Amino acid sequence: MMKIYANLLGSWKDLCEDPNCRIDNQWPPLTWYRDVFNGQDNRYFLRVFYQGHQYLIHPSCIQIVW
């Protein structure tokens, strides 16, 4: 099972635990990884909506665990 973690304010959170989590205000984490992320995200920041809060993080703060 794949997990997608993000470093949010110094704590690693499993984004898949929150059913309302969205990346860039559009995609659930697994959909974002499967359909949008190309392994070399050139953008400077990603918007992550997690547990009612919005974060602006660098793509290096995302970890994919298989």
Rosetta constraint file for C-alpha pairs under 8 A:
AtomPair CA 1 CA 66 HARMONIC 6.01 0.50
AtomPair CA 2 CA 64 HARMONIC 7.17 0.50
AtomPair CA 2 CA 65 HARMONIC 5.69 0.50
AtomPair CA 2 CA 66 HARMONIC 4.45 0.50
AtomPair CA 3 CA 14 HARMONIC 6.62 0.50
AtomPair CA 3 CA 15 HARMONIC 7.66 0.50
AtomPair CA 3 CA 16 HARMONIC 6.64 0.50
AtomPair CA 3 CA 64 HARMONIC 5.97 0.50
AtomPair CA 3 CA 65 HARMONIC 5.10 0.50
AtomPair CA 3 CA 66 HARMONIC 6.41 0.50
AtomPair CA 4 CA 14 HARMONIC 5.78 0.50
AtomPair CA 4 CA 15 HARMONIC 5.75 0.50
AtomPair CA 4 CA 16 HARMONIC 6.51 0.50
AtomPair CA 4 CA 29 HARMONIC 6.79 0.50
AtomPair CA 4 CA 30 HARMONIC 7.48 0.50
AtomPair CA 4 CA 62 HARMONIC 7.03 0.50
AtomPair CA 4 CA 63 HARMONIC 5.87 0.50
AtomPair CA 4 CA 64 HARMONIC 4.76 0.50
AtomPair CA 4 CA 65 HARMONIC 6.30 0.50
AtomPair CA 5 CA 12 HARMONIC 6.03 0.50
AtomPair CA 5 CA 13 HARMONIC 5.25 0.50
AtomPair CA 5 CA 14 HARMONIC 4.47 0.50
AtomPair CA 5 CA 15 HARMONIC 5.68 0.50
AtomPair CA 5 CA 62 HARMONIC 5.70 0.50
AtomPair CA 5 CA 63 HARMONIC 5.07 0.50
AtomPair CA 5 CA 64 HARMONIC 6.38 0.50
AtomPair CA 5 CA 65 HARMONIC 7.75 0.50
AtomPair CA 6 CA 11 HARMONIC 7.95 0.50
AtomPair CA 6 CA 12 HARMONIC 5.39 0.50
AtomPair CA 6 CA 13 HARMONIC 5.42 0.50
AtomPair CA 6 CA 14 HARMONIC 6.72 0.50
AtomPair CA 6 CA 15 HARMONIC 6.79 0.50
AtomPair CA 6 CA 61 HARMONIC 5.50 0.50
AtomPair CA 6 CA 62 HARMONIC 4.52 0.50
AtomPair CA 6 CA 63 HARMONIC 6.29 0.50
AtomPair CA 7 CA 11 HARMONIC 5.32 0.50
AtomPair CA 7 CA 12 HARMONIC 4.36 0.50
AtomPair CA 7 CA 13 HARMONIC 6.39 0.50
AtomPair CA 7 CA 61 HARMONIC 5.15 0.50
AtomPair CA 7 CA 62 HARMONIC 6.64 0.50
AtomPair CA 8 CA 12 HARMONIC 6.22 0.50
AtomPair CA 8 CA 13 HARMONIC 6.85 0.50
AtomPair CA 8 CA 55 HARMONIC 7.20 0.50
AtomPair CA 8 CA 57 HARMONIC 7.67 0.50
AtomPair CA 8 CA 61 HARMONIC 7.95 0.50
AtomPair CA 14 CA 18 HARMONIC 7.98 0.50
AtomPair CA 15 CA 21 HARMONIC 6.42 0.50
AtomPair CA 15 CA 29 HARMONIC 6.50 0.50
AtomPair CA 15 CA 50 HARMONIC 7.00 0.50
AtomPair CA 16 CA 21 HARMONIC 7.27 0.50
AtomPair CA 16 CA 28 HARMONIC 7.94 0.50
AtomPair CA 16 CA 29 HARMONIC 6.38 0.50
AtomPair CA 16 CA 30 HARMONIC 7.49 0.50
AtomPair CA 18 CA 50 HARMONIC 6.70 0.50
AtomPair CA 18 CA 51 HARMONIC 6.39 0.50
AtomPair CA 19 CA 28 HARMONIC 7.89 0.50
AtomPair CA 20 CA 28 HARMONIC 7.54 0.50
AtomPair CA 20 CA 49 HARMONIC 7.85 0.50
AtomPair CA 20 CA 50 HARMONIC 7.12 0.50
AtomPair CA 20 CA 51 HARMONIC 7.26 0.50
AtomPair CA 21 CA 28 HARMONIC 5.89 0.50
AtomPair CA 21 CA 29 HARMONIC 7.03 0.50
AtomPair CA 21 CA 48 HARMONIC 7.24 0.50
AtomPair CA 21 CA 49 HARMONIC 5.33 0.50
AtomPair CA 21 CA 50 HARMONIC 4.81 0.50
AtomPair CA 21 CA 51 HARMONIC 6.87 0.50
AtomPair CA 22 CA 26 HARMONIC 5.77 0.50
AtomPair CA 22 CA 27 HARMONIC 5.05 0.50
AtomPair CA 22 CA 28 HARMONIC 4.68 0.50
AtomPair CA 22 CA 29 HARMONIC 6.36 0.50
AtomPair CA 22 CA 48 HARMONIC 5.91 0.50
AtomPair CA 22 CA 49 HARMONIC 5.15 0.50
AtomPair CA 22 CA 50 HARMONIC 7.00 0.50
AtomPair CA 23 CA 27 HARMONIC 5.27 0.50
AtomPair CA 23 CA 28 HARMONIC 6.27 0.50
AtomPair CA 23 CA 29 HARMONIC 6.30 0.50
AtomPair CA 23 CA 32 HARMONIC 6.89 0.50
AtomPair CA 23 CA 46 HARMONIC 6.93 0.50
AtomPair CA 23 CA 47 HARMONIC 5.64 0.50
AtomPair CA 23 CA 48 HARMONIC 4.64 0.50
AtomPair CA 23 CA 49 HARMONIC 6.37 0.50
AtomPair CA 24 CA 46 HARMONIC 6.08 0.50
AtomPair CA 24 CA 47 HARMONIC 4.59 0.50
AtomPair CA 24 CA 48 HARMONIC 6.12 0.50
AtomPair CA 24 CA 49 HARMONIC 7.84 0.50
AtomPair CA 25 CA 47 HARMONIC 6.82 0.50
AtomPair CA 25 CA 48 HARMONIC 7.20 0.50
AtomPair CA 25 CA 49 HARMONIC 6.88 0.50
AtomPair CA 27 CA 31 HARMONIC 5.92 0.50
AtomPair CA 27 CA 32 HARMONIC 5.28 0.50
AtomPair CA 28 CA 32 HARMONIC 6.07 0.50
AtomPair CA 29 CA 33 HARMONIC 6.28 0.50
AtomPair CA 30 CA 34 HARMONIC 6.10 0.50
AtomPair CA 31 CA 35 HARMONIC 5.71 0.50
AtomPair CA 31 CA 36 HARMONIC 7.44 0.50
AtomPair CA 32 CA 36 HARMONIC 4.96 0.50
AtomPair CA 32 CA 37 HARMONIC 6.05 0.50
AtomPair CA 33 CA 37 HARMONIC 4.91 0.50
AtomPair CA 33 CA 38 HARMONIC 7.76 0.50
AtomPair CA 37 CA 41 HARMONIC 6.50 0.50
AtomPair CA 41 CA 59 HARMONIC 6.84 0.50
AtomPair CA 43 CA 59 HARMONIC 7.50 0.50
AtomPair CA 44 CA 58 HARMONIC 5.99 0.50
AtomPair CA 44 CA 59 HARMONIC 7.14 0.50
AtomPair CA 45 CA 56 HARMONIC 6.06 0.50
AtomPair CA 45 CA 57 HARMONIC 5.22 0.50
AtomPair CA 45 CA 58 HARMONIC 4.52 0.50
AtomPair CA 45 CA 59 HARMONIC 6.21 0.50
AtomPair CA 46 CA 56 HARMONIC 5.60 0.50
AtomPair CA 46 CA 57 HARMONIC 5.30 0.50
AtomPair CA 46 CA 58 HARMONIC 6.10 0.50
AtomPair CA 46 CA 59 HARMONIC 6.32 0.50
AtomPair CA 47 CA 54 HARMONIC 6.81 0.50
AtomPair CA 47 CA 55 HARMONIC 5.69 0.50
AtomPair CA 47 CA 56 HARMONIC 4.67 0.50
AtomPair CA 47 CA 57 HARMONIC 6.51 0.50
AtomPair CA 48 CA 54 HARMONIC 5.63 0.50
AtomPair CA 48 CA 55 HARMONIC 5.05 0.50
AtomPair CA 48 CA 56 HARMONIC 6.32 0.50
AtomPair CA 48 CA 57 HARMONIC 7.38 0.50
AtomPair CA 49 CA 53 HARMONIC 5.60 0.50
AtomPair CA 49 CA 54 HARMONIC 4.31 0.50
AtomPair CA 49 CA 55 HARMONIC 6.24 0.50
AtomPair CA 50 CA 54 HARMONIC 6.32 0.50
AtomPair CA 50 CA 55 HARMONIC 7.70 0.50
AtomPair CA 57 CA 61 HARMONIC 6.55 0.50
AtomPair CA 58 CA 62 HARMONIC 7.87 0.50
